Amino acid sequence: MTAPVDVSPASATARCVETPIPPAADLSWEAYAGRACYACEKQLTVGAVLVGRAVGRMGAHVLDIDVYACP
């Protein structure tokens, strides 16, 4: 028998924060702009958690950007 899955908001945040940060070019427009969680694409309003930096390049252009997760 398996243990019940915890779907509380705290566990959802842990899952988003623990998700590896993809390259900057793989982020959605909303996540790249800091308006959505990079992991689940949920819209961010207040309390977003800065997770780190997505890195990338397109030719001579540096695409590095801070990424945020659900609060």
Contact map, one row per residue, 1 for C-alpha under 8 A:
11100000000000000000000000000000000000000000000000000000000000000000000
11110000000000000000000000000000000000000000000000000000000000000000000
11111000000000000000000000000000000000000000000000000000000000000000000
01111100000000000000000000000000000000000000000000000000000000000000000
00111110000000000000000000000000000000000000000000000000000000000000000
00011111001000000000000000000000000000000000000000000000000000000000000
00001111101100000000000000000000000000000000000000000000000000000000000
00000111111100000000000000000000000000000000000000000000000000000000000
00000011111110000000000000000000000000000000000000000000000000000000000
00000001111111000000000000000000000000000000000000000000000000000000000
00000111111111100000000000000000000000000000000000000000000000000000000
00000011111111110000000000000000000000000000000000000000000000000000000
00000000111111111000000000000000000000000000000000000000000000000000111
00000000011111111100000000000000000000000000000000000000000000000000000
00000000001111111110000000000000000000000000000000000000000000000000000
00000000000111111110000000000000000011110000000000000000000000000000110
00000000000011111110000000000000000000100000000000100000000000000000110
00000000000001111111000000000000000000000000000000000000000000000000000
00000000000000111111100000000000000000100000000000000000000000000000000
00000000000000000111110000000000000000000000000000000000000000000000000
00000000000000000011111000000000000001100000000000011100000000000010000
00000000000000000001111101100000000000000000000000000100000000000000000
00000000000000000000111111100000000000000000000000000111000000000000000
00000000000000000000011111100001000000000000000000000111000000111000000
00000000000000000000001111100000000000000000000000000001100000100000000
00000000000000000000011111110000000000000000000000000000000000000000000
00000000000000000000011111111011000001000000000000000000000000000000000
00000000000000000000000001111111000001000000000000000000000000000000000
00000000000000000000000000111111100000000000000000000000000000000000000
00000000000000000000000000011111111100001000000000000000000000000000000
00000000000000000000000000111111111111001000000000000000000000000011000
00000000000000000000000100111111111001000000000000000000000000001110000
00000000000000000000000000001111111100000000000000000000000000000000000
00000000000000000000000000000111111110000001000000000000000000000111000
00000000000000000000000000000111111110000011100000000000000000000000000
00000000000000000000000000000110111111001111000000000000000000000001100
00000000000000010000000000000010011111111111000000000000000000000011110
00000000000000010000100000110011000111111000000000000000000000000011100
00000000000000011010100000000000000011111000000000000000000000000000100
00000000000000010000000000000000000011111100000000000000000000000000000
00000000000000000000000000000110000111111110000000000000000000000000000
00000000000000000000000000000000000110011111000000000000000000000000010
00000000000000000000000000000000001110001111100000000000000000000000000
00000000000000000000000000000000011110000111111100000000000000000000110
00000000000000000000000000000000001000000011111100000000000000000000000
00000000000000000000000000000000000000000001111100000000000000000000001
00000000000000000000000000000000000000000001111110000000000000000000011
00000000000000000000000000000000000000000001111111000000000000000001111
00000000000000000000000000000000000000000000001111100000000000000001111
00000000000000000000000000000000000000000000000111110000000000000111100
00000000000000001000000000000000000000000000000011111000000000000111100
00000000000000000000100000000000000000000000000001111100000000000111000
00000000000000000000100000000000000000000000000000111110000000011110000
00000000000000000000111100000000000000000000000000011111000000011110000
00000000000000000000001100000000000000000000000000001111100001111000000
00000000000000000000001110000000000000000000000000000111110001110000000
00000000000000000000000010000000000000000000000000000011111111110000000
00000000000000000000000000000000000000000000000000000001111111100000000
00000000000000000000000000000000000000000000000000000000111111000000000
00000000000000000000000000000000000000000000000000000000111111000000000
00000000000000000000000000000000000000000000000000000000111111100000000
00000000000000000000000000000000000000000000000000000011111111110000000
00000000000000000000000110000000000000000000000000000011110011111000000
00000000000000000000000100000000000000000000000000001111100001111100000
00000000000000000000000100000001000000000000000000001110000000111110000
00000000000000000000000000000001010000000000000001111100000000011111000
00000000000000000000100000000011010011000000000001111100000000001111100
00000000000000000000000000000010010111000000000111110000000000000111110
00000000000010011000000000000000000111100001000111100000000000000011111
00000000000010011000000000000000000010000101001110000000000000000001111
00000000000010000000000000000000000000000000011110000000000000000000111
